[in-house]
Amino acid sequence: MRKKILLKKTDKRIFNFVRKSLENRKIPPTVREIAKFVGISLVTAHTHLKNLRKIGIIDFRYGKKRRVSRGIKIKTNVSVFRR
C-alpha cells in the first residue's frame, strides 16, 4: 500500500526534480544542482532534503566517512501531494 504524503510547494519541486533526474539521467542531482533549479541557497536546499528524509520519502547513501555527493535515493511506495 502506498503512503500518501502532503508536501509544501518547495519540497514537492525538489522531490519531483530528484525523481525526474533519476528517471532521465539515471543519477540523482547534487545539492548544488537542486539549489540552482529551485533558486535557493545550498543550506536551504540541504535543509529541505533533510526534511524530506525525516518524512521518509528519500534517503541518503553514505560512504566510509560521509554522505556521497550524489547519494539521494527515493523510497518506494510514496504518493506525493501538494498542501
ROSE-4610 file (N, C-alpha, C; in Angstrom, 1 decimal, always signed):
// ROSE-4610
residu = [M/M/M/R/R/R/K/K/K/K/K/K/I/I/I/L/L/L/L/L/L/K/K/K/K/K/K/T/T/T/D/D/D/K/K/K/R/R/R/I/I/I/F/F/F/N/N/N/F/F/F/V/V/V/R/R/R/K/K/K/S/S/S/L/L/L/E/E/E/N/N/N/R/R/R/K/K/K/I/I/I/P/P/P/P/P/P/T/T/T/V/V/V/R/R/R/E/E/E/I/I/I/A/A/A/K/K/K/F/F/F/V/V/V/G/G/G/I/I/I/S/S/S/L/L/L/V/V/V/T/T/T/A/A/A/H/H/H/T/T/T/H/H/H/L/L/L/K/K/K/N/N/N/L/L/L/R/R/R/K/K/K/I/I/I/G/G/G/I/I/I/I/I/I/D/D/D/F/F/F/R/R/R/Y/Y/Y/G/G/G/K/K/K/K/K/K/R/R/R/R/R/R/V/V/V/S/S/S/R/R/R/G/G/G/I/I/I/K/K/K/I/I/I/K/K/K/T/T/T/N/N/N/V/V/V/S/S/S/V/V/V/F/F/F/R/R/R/R/R/R]
num = [1/1/1/2/2/2/3/3/3/4/4/4/5/5/5/6/6/6/7/7/7/8/8/8/9/9/9/10/10/10/11/11/11/12/12/12/13/13/13/14/14/14/15/15/15/16/16/16/17/17/17/18/18/18/19/19/19/20/20/20/21/21/21/22/22/22/23/23/23/24/24/24/25/25/25/26/26/26/27/27/27/28/28/28/29/29/29/30/30/30/31/31/31/32/32/32/33/33/33/34/34/34/35/35/35/36/36/36/37/37/37/38/38/38/39/39/39/40/40/40/41/41/41/42/42/42/43/43/43/44/44/44/45/45/45/46/46/46/47/47/47/48/48/48/49/49/49/50/50/50/51/51/51/52/52/52/53/53/53/54/54/54/55/55/55/56/56/56/57/57/57/58/58/58/59/59/59/60/60/60/61/61/61/62/62/62/63/63/63/64/64/64/65/65/65/66/66/66/67/67/67/68/68/68/69/69/69/70/70/70/71/71/71/72/72/72/73/73/73/74/74/74/75/75/75/76/76/76/77/77/77/78/78/78/79/79/79/80/80/80/81/81/81/82/82/82/83/83/83]
x = [+0.8/+0.0/+0.9/+0.5/+1.3/+1.0/+2.0/+1.8/+1.4/+0.5/+0.1/+0.7/+1.5/+2.2/+1.9/+1.6/+1.4/+2.7/+3.1/+4.3/+4.1/+4.9/+4.9/+5.4/+5.1/+5.5/+6.9/+7.8/+9.3/+9.7/+9.2/+9.5/+9.1/+7.9/+7.4/+8.2/+8.7/+9.5/+10.8/+11.4/+12.7/+12.5/+11.4/+11.2/+11.0/+10.2/+10.0/+11.2/+12.1/+13.4/+14.3/+14.3/+15.2/+14.6/+13.3/+12.7/+12.9/+12.7/+12.9/+14.4/+15.3/+16.7/+17.1/+16.5/+16.8/+16.2/+15.0/+14.4/+15.2/+15.5/+16.1/+17.6/+18.4/+19.8/+20.4/+19.5/+19.9/+20.8/+21.0/+21.8/+21.1/+21.1/+20.5/+21.3/+20.6/+21.3/+22.1/+23.0/+23.8/+22.9/+23.3/+22.6/+22.7/+23.9/+24.1/+23.1/+22.9/+22.0/+20.6/+20.2/+18.9/+18.7/+19.7/+19.6/+19.4/+20.2/+20.1/+18.8/+18.2/+17.0/+15.8/+15.8/+14.7/+14.9/+16.2/+16.5/+16.7/+17.3/+17.5/+19.0/+19.4/+20.8/+21.1/+22.4/+22.8/+22.3/+22.4/+22.0/+20.5/+19.7/+18.3/+17.9/+18.6/+18.3/+18.6/+19.7/+20.1/+19.1/+18.6/+17.5/+16.3/+15.9/+14.7/+14.9/+16.1/+16.4/+16.4/+16.9/+16.8/+15.4/+14.5/+13.1/+12.4/+12.8/+12.2/+12.7/+13.9/+14.4/+13.7/+13.4/+12.7/+11.3/+10.6/+9.3/+9.3/+10.4/+10.6/+10.4/+10.5/+10.3/+11.6/+12.7/+14.0/+15.0/+16.1/+17.2/+18.5/+19.5/+20.9/+21.8/+22.6/+23.6/+24.9/+25.6/+26.8/+28.0/+29.1/+30.4/+31.0/+32.3/+33.0/+32.9/+33.1/+33.1/+32.0/+31.4/+30.4/+29.4/+28.4/+27.4/+28.0/+27.6/+28.0/+27.3/+28.1/+27.6/+26.3/+26.2/+25.0/+24.3/+24.2/+23.6/+22.2/+21.3/+19.9/+19.2/+18.4/+17.6/+16.1/+15.2/+13.8/+13.3/+12.5/+11.9/+10.7/+10.4/+9.3/+8.0/+6.9/+5.5/+5.2/+5.5/+5.2/+4.4/+3.3/+2.5/+2.6/+3.0/+3.2/+2.1/+1.6/+0.6/+1.0/+0.5/+0.8/-0.2/+0.2/-0.7/-1.5]
y = [-1.2/+0.0/+1.2/+2.2/+3.5/+4.4/+5.1/+6.2/+7.4/+8.2/+9.5/+10.5/+11.4/+12.4/+13.8/+14.8/+16.1/+16.9/+17.6/+18.4/+19.9/+20.7/+22.1/+22.3/+23.4/+23.7/+23.4/+24.0/+23.8/+22.4/+21.7/+20.3/+19.5/+19.7/+19.0/+19.2/+20.5/+20.8/+20.0/+20.0/+19.3/+17.8/+17.2/+15.8/+15.4/+16.2/+16.0/+16.1/+17.1/+17.3/+16.1/+15.6/+14.4/+13.2/+13.0/+11.9/+11.9/+13.1/+13.2/+13.1/+13.5/+13.4/+11.9/+11.2/+9.7/+9.0/+9.4/+8.8/+9.1/+10.3/+10.8/+10.5/+10.9/+10.8/+9.5/+8.8/+7.6/+7.9/+9.2/+9.6/+10.7/+10.7/+11.8/+13.1/+14.2/+15.5/+15.8/+16.7/+17.1/+18.2/+18.5/+19.6/+20.9/+21.1/+22.4/+22.5/+21.4/+21.4/+21.6/+21.0/+21.2/+22.7/+23.3/+24.7/+25.6/+25.3/+26.2/+26.0/+24.8/+24.6/+25.3/+25.2/+25.8/+27.3/+27.8/+29.2/+29.5/+28.6/+28.8/+28.5/+28.8/+28.6/+27.2/+26.8/+25.4/+25.0/+25.8/+25.5/+25.2/+26.1/+25.9/+24.6/+24.3/+23.1/+21.9/+21.9/+20.8/+20.6/+21.7/+21.7/+21.0/+21.4/+20.7/+19.2/+18.9/+17.4/+16.7/+17.3/+16.7/+16.5/+17.5/+17.4/+16.2/+16.1/+15.0/+13.7/+13.6/+12.4/+12.1/+13.1/+12.9/+12.4/+12.9/+12.5/+11.0/+10.6/+9.2/+9.0/+10.0/+9.7/+9.7/+10.2/+10.0/+9.4/+9.0/+8.5/+8.9/+8.9/+9.3/+8.0/+7.9/+6.8/+7.4/+6.6/+7.1/+6.3/+7.0/+6.3/+5.9/+5.8/+5.3/+6.3/+7.6/+8.6/+9.7/+9.8/+10.9/+10.5/+11.4/+11.2/+11.3/+10.5/+10.5/+11.7/+12.4/+13.7/+13.5/+12.4/+12.1/+10.9/+10.9/+9.8/+9.9/+10.5/+10.6/+9.5/+8.8/+7.7/+8.0/+7.6/+7.8/+6.5/+6.5/+5.3/+4.9/+3.6/+3.2/+3.4/+3.2/+3.2/+4.6/+5.7/+7.0/+7.8/+8.3/+9.2/+10.6/+11.6/+12.9/+13.9/+14.6/+15.6/+17.0/+18.0/+19.4/+19.8/+20.5/+21.1/+22.2]
z = [+0.0/+0.0/+0.0/-0.8/-0.9/+0.2/+0.7/+1.7/+1.0/+1.5/+0.9/+1.8/+1.1/+1.9/+1.3/+2.1/+1.7/+1.9/+0.8/+0.9/+0.6/+1.1/+0.7/-0.7/-1.3/-2.7/-3.0/-2.2/-2.5/-2.3/-1.3/-1.1/-2.2/-2.7/-3.9/-5.1/-5.4/-6.5/-6.4/-5.2/-5.0/-5.2/-4.7/-4.8/-6.3/-7.0/-8.5/-9.3/-8.9/-9.6/-9.4/-8.2/-7.9/-8.7/-8.6/-9.3/-10.8/-11.4/-12.9/-13.3/-12.4/-12.7/-12.7/-11.7/-11.7/-12.9/-13.3/-14.5/-15.8/-16.0/-17.2/-17.3/-16.2/-16.3/-15.6/-14.8/-14.1/-12.9/-12.6/-11.4/-10.7/-9.4/-8.6/-8.8/-8.6/-8.7/-7.4/-7.5/-6.3/-5.6/-4.4/-3.7/-4.4/-5.0/-5.8/-7.0/-7.7/-8.8/-8.3/-7.2/-6.7/-6.3/-5.6/-5.2/-6.4/-7.4/-8.6/-9.3/-9.4/-10.0/-9.3/-8.0/-7.2/-7.0/-7.0/-6.8/-5.3/-4.6/-3.1/-2.8/-1.6/-1.2/-1.0/-0.9/-0.6/+0.7/+1.7/+3.1/+3.1/+2.4/+2.4/+1.7/+0.6/-0.2/+0.7/+1.4/+2.3/+3.4/+3.9/+5.0/+4.4/+3.2/+2.6/+2.4/+2.0/+1.8/+3.1/+4.2/+5.5/+5.9/+5.6/+6.0/+5.2/+3.9/+3.1/+3.6/+4.1/+4.7/+6.0/+6.8/+8.1/+7.8/+6.8/+6.4/+6.0/+5.3/+4.9/+3.5/+2.6/+1.2/+0.4/+1.0/+0.4/+1.4/+1.0/+1.9/+1.3/+2.1/+1.7/+1.8/+0.8/+0.8/+1.5/+2.2/+2.9/+2.4/+2.3/+2.0/+3.3/+3.4/+4.6/+5.7/+5.4/+6.4/+6.3/+5.1/+5.0/+3.8/+3.7/+2.7/+1.3/+0.3/-1.0/-1.7/-2.6/-3.2/-4.0/-4.7/-5.5/-4.8/-3.5/-2.8/-2.3/-3.2/-2.8/-3.4/-2.6/-3.1/-2.8/-3.7/-3.4/-2.9/-1.8/-1.3/-2.1/-2.2/-3.0/-2.2/-2.9/-2.3/-1.7/-2.5/-2.0/-3.0/-2.6/-3.4/-2.8/-3.6/-3.1/-3.6/-2.6/-3.0/-2.4/-3.0/-2.5/-1.5/-0.5/+0.6/+0.0]
